[in-house]
Amino acid sequence: MQFAVTLQQQRFPQWRTPQLEFPQDQASEMFLFFRSFLLATA
């Protein structure tokens, strides 16, 4: 998942890393991230 985190920080530097701050919410955070990523690249 390191690649996704790096990509997230590059594309959205204002975002914080959800894996480090909200580990219990990692699944939903990653889902929202990938959904927005797919929408942005569609």
N, C-alpha and C positions, 0 to 999 in steps of 0.2 A: 504494500500500500504506500510505500515511500514515493513511488512515482506520482500517485494521485495527489499526495500532499504537496509535492514540489510543484506540480502543475497548478494546483489550487492557489498556492502562494504566488505563482508567477502571473496567473490570469486575474486573480482577485486579491491583491495585496492587502486590502482593507479587511479581508476575512481573517479570522483567527483559526488555528488548527483545532477542529472539533475533537480530534482523537485525543489531544492532550488535555483539553479543558473539560470535556463532557464524555468520558469513556462509556458511561452507561447509556448515552444517547448516540453512540457511534453509528449504529445501523441506520437510524433515521437521518442523521446528518449526512452520511455518505450517500444515502438515497436521494436526498435533496440536491446534493452536489452533482451527482451523476445525471440527475434529471435536468438540472439547469445546464450542465455541460452538453448533454445531448440536444437540448433545445437551442443552445448557442451554435452548435456545429451543424444543425440540420439545414 
